[in-house]
Amino acid sequence: MQPLRPKDWFVALRQMPGIGYQTLLYLLPHILELPPDVVSLRSVLPAIPTISPHRMRTILTLEAPQVYQVKQSLSERQIDTITIFDEDYPPLLREIDDPPLILYAKGSRQALSGPTLAIVGARRPSNYGRQVAFHLGSDLANIGFTIVSGLARGIDAEAHKGALHRGGKTIAVLGCGVDVIYPSQNKALYHAITKNGLILSEYLPDRQPHPRLFPLRNRMISGLSLGITVVEAALSSGSLNTAKHASEQNRDVFAVPGPISSPVSQGANNLIRDGAIPLTKVDDVLLQYEHLALPLGAQEISVDEQLTRNEKKILEMIENTQATVDQIVRCTSLGVQEVTQSLLNLQLQGKIRQLPGCMYGKVR
């Protein structure tokens, strides 16, 4: 059995009832000084005045078998942890005022290397917004940027898909536990990212989504990134919250201009009015980061372009029409999971696209 590291004790402490961010912050310097052979915190932790006696008694009950149990449980669920004192903790995220002390991750930590850019936007974008997000994710990933977003419906999902389309790296930051797929309709995309990118969360595994968690998630999206791009956003939206965090964190804010008559473009247009960088082509981003040594040209699409029987069946079904997932399921007699996975593969291959109203149609 491998000896326990300070990191293992820190992660196990987070799992204890009532141990939150502030308590972990008070414990951090003491945990870093733990000797390698410690078997119980009772024998090594001094009294910490900033932690209440009741909570301190709880903390002092932590012993090595419990730490090993937490470590094994996370490993069995293929959940990795990155603590703020790990060398590969994202350096940009470390700079913000309230960096997460522990990140939970599924996928490849390699996605954290290299320059990162966030793409966020409306949950119900226009067809124009979907195409812009997909192509920006694709083109920026292809020249070496890691695309960061929130796995939400709409712009977020299209940005992730664009990055995967070119075999680039993408990071999805969740407002729930890293093993909770939300929204459920992005299940296939979630699994594609765990294979070709990274899922990140600061929340404990199994934590269900809640509205108050998403603004905190947004400050992570911007904190991980050199800059953020808002593709489409209404006047009151999570994307504008992310832009606000980006400004406070001294990150660049880009915005894609849209029609003045479109409600989903009002937020992005207002950002430009207030000083955001207008983004009309990828060169607008490159000009801002011309000092970076970008690994130009990522690999081509990572999915196998040989169509499966299910993919062929779906393409034939929507040859001259558009259809929802439910309609495709009824017409092809395939299962919902088979359909959603095949639709994602076809999108990554550039053969179909998602349209407003959750409709899918062929790319002509």
N, C-alpha and C positions, 0 to 999 in steps of 0.2 A: 504494500500500500504506500503510495507516494506521500511524503510529508506535506502538511498543509502550509499554504502560503498566507501572508497577511490578506491578500485578495480574497481567498476562500472564506476567511472569517468575516470580512467586510460584506461579501455577498450573502452569507448566511444571516448576518445581523439584519439585513434589509428584509428578510423573510419573516422576522419575528414581529408579532402583533405590536402596533404602536410605535414602531421604529421608522421614522420618516426622514425627510431630507435634513432637517435641522439637527436632529439627534446624530445622524451619520456624520454630519459636518463636525460636530463636537468630538466625535469618536475618532475621526480620520487620523490625526497625528499620533494618537495612542496605538491605533491598529498598525500603522506603518512601523512602529517600534517593537512589534511582537517578536519574541525569539522563535527560532525555527522548530523547537520541540514543545511548544505550548500545547496543553491538552484541555485547559479550561481558562476562561477569561477571569474567573474568580481569583485566581492566584497572581494575575499579572496587571489587571486594570486598577489604576488608582481611583479614588473618588473624584468625580468631575462635577464641580459646583454648578455648571450650567445645565446639568441633567438632574431631574427630580430623583429623590431617593427611591420612589416606587419604580420608576422606569429603570433606574440603575440596577435594582434587584432583579428585574427581568433580564437585563443584558448579561448580568453575571451568571445566569443559569446556563449560558451557551457553552457547550462542551464539544470536544472533537467529534464524537459519533454523529451529533446533529449536523455538524459542518460537512462531514463526509456524505451524509444522507442528502443534503441539499445539492452538493456537487454532483453526486451520482444521478439524482433526479433530473437535473438540467441536462446532463450529458445524454441520458436516455431519450430525452425529448429533442435532442440536437439543438439545444439553445446554448449559445456561447455568451460570455459576459466580458465586457470591457469596462474597467474601472478607471476613474480619473487619474490614478497613479500608474496606469499601464503606459508603456512607451508608445503604443500605437493608438492611444486615445486621440480622436480627431483634433489636431492643433487649433483649427478655427473655432471649434466648439468650446475648447478650453478657454478661449478669450472672452466669452460672453459673461455677463454679470452673474447668472445663475446656472452654470453648466450642470447637466445631470451628473450625479456622482457614479452611477452605474448605468451602463447601456446593455440591454439584452438584444442579442442578434441571432438571426438565422440566415445562413447563406455564406458568402465568401467575404472575409474581412479585407480582401484585396481591393474590394470596391471603394474602400476608404482612402486608397492611395491615389494621387493625381488630383488635378484641379476639379472642383465641384461647382455646379450651377443648378439652381432650383428653378423649376417651371411649375407654376400653380395657376389656378383659375376656376372658372364657374363649374358647378356640378351639372348644370343643364346648359351647356354651351351651344352656340350655333354650329352649323356644319362647317362654316369658315373657321371657327375657333378650334374645332376638333382637328381639322387638317393642319392648321398652323402649329398646334401643340405637337402633333405627331411628327411633322417635318422638322421642327426646331429640335425636338428630342433626338431624332435620327441624325440630323446634320451635325449638331453639337457633339453628340456621342462619337460620331465618326471621326472628328478631329481631335478627340482625346479628352473631352470633358465627361465627368461622371454626372449623370442627371439625377437630381434629388427632387422628390415630390412626396405626396401623402397617400397614394393608393386610393384616393377618393374617386367617385364617378366623374366622368367628364374629362376636363383638361388634364388632371393628374394622371388618370389612366392612360390617356393618349400619349403623354410625355414619356411615361415608362415604356409603353409599347414601341414608340419611336426609337428609343435607345436600344431596346432589345432587337429591333428590326435590323440594326447595323452591327449587331454583335458587340455593342458597347456596354458600359457599366451603368447601373442605376441603383439608387438607394430609395427604399420606401420607408418613410417614418410614420409610425402608427400612433393613433390616439387611444390605444388599448394595448393589451398584452401582445407580445410579439408572435404568439401562437394563436391569436384570435383573428380570423379572417373577416375584415369589415371594410366595405360592404361585402356581403356574401356573393354578390354577382361577380366580384373580381377574384373569385377563388382560383380560376385557371391562371390569371395574371400573377397572383400571389405566389403560386408554386413555380411559375416561370422565373420570377425574380429570385426565389430561394436557390434556383439552379444557376442563374446567370448574373446575380447581383447580391443585394443584401437587404434584409428586412431589419429595421431598428425600432426600438422602443425604450423609454425610460421606465415604463410601468411594469409591475410584476407580471409574470406569466399568468394567463387566465383572466386578467383584469378586463372586464367588459367595457365597451366604449361608453362615454358619457359626455354630454355637451361641454362641460367645464374642462375636460381634458384636452380638447382640440386647440384652444388658444396656446396652451403650454406646448403642445406638439408643434405648433406653427413656429414658435421661437427656436425650436430645434432645427426645423427645415432651413430657416434663414441662417441660423448659427453654424450649420455645417457647410455653408456655401459662400463662395466669393461674392455672388450676387444672385438676385432672384429676378425672374421674368414673370410678370402677370399677363396672361394672354387675354382672358376675358373675366370681368368681375362686375357684379352689381354694386350699387353704392354702399350697401351694407353686406359684407361678405367676409369669410375667413381668409380669402386671398389678400384683402386689404389689411387684415390683421397681421398677416405674414409680412406684407410690405412695411407696415409700421415697425414690427420687430427688426426688420432688415435695416431700416433707417437708424434706429436706436443702436444697432450693433455695428454701424459704419460699413454696412454692406452696400454694394451697388444695387440700384433698383431700375430694372428695365420694364417697359410696358409696351404691348403691341397695340397700336392705334386701331380703332374700329369705327363703324358708322355712328354718327352722332344720334341717329334715331334708334339705335339698338340699346335696350336696357342693360344687356350683359356687357356692353362696351363702356358704359358710363364710368365705372370705377377705374378702368385702365386709362381712359382719356383724361380723367381728373388727375391721375398720378403724373401723366405727362405735363399737364398744365402746372402742376406743383413742383416740377423739377426732375421727374424720372427721365431716364434716357429712352427716347423712342427707339423701338426695335422694329425695323422693317425688313432686315435681312441679317444673316448670320455674321456678315462683316461688321455689323454694329457692335457685336460682342467681341469679335477679334480685335477691333481697334482699342477696346477698353483693356484688353489683356495681351497686348502685343509683346509684353515682356516675358510671357510664359513660354517655356519650351514645350510645346504641345506635340504629343506623338501622333502626327497627322496620319489619318487613315486607319480607322479600326478595321477589324475583320468584317467580312460581309455577314449577312443574316445567319444567325446561329441555328435556326430550325432547319430541318431537312425539307428541301423544296419538292421532294418526291411526294405527291399527294397520296394520302391514305384513301381507302374506300369511303370512309365517312366524309372526308373533305370533298371528294368528288361528288358524293350524293348531295351535299349541301350546295355546292356550286351549281349543280344542275337544277336544283330546286329554285334558286334565286336568279337564274339566268336572265329572266326578263321581268323581274319583280323585286320588291323589297319585302323583308319579313322580320318578325320578332323571333326571339328564342322559342317562345311557346308555339308559334306557327311552324317553325322549322321542326320542332319536336313532333308535332302532330303529323306533318307531311312526310317526314322521313322515318318515323317510328324509332328514332334513336333516343337514348336517354338524355336527360338534361345535362349531365356531366359530360357525356360524349360530345354533345352539341357545343357547349361552352368552350371545351378544350379545342375542338376543331375550328371554331370561330376565331379563337385567339391565334392559332397557328396560321390561319388564312390571312388574318390582319397583319401578322408579322411578316408574311411573305408578300404583302402588298397586293393581294388578290381581291380582298373585300375591304369595306370600311364601315364603321358604325355611323349611323345617321341619327338625326334628332328623333325622339320618340322611341329610342332603343331599337331602331330598325337597322337591318344589315342589308347592304347592296353590293353588287360587284363593282370593282374598279374598271372603268372602260378605258 
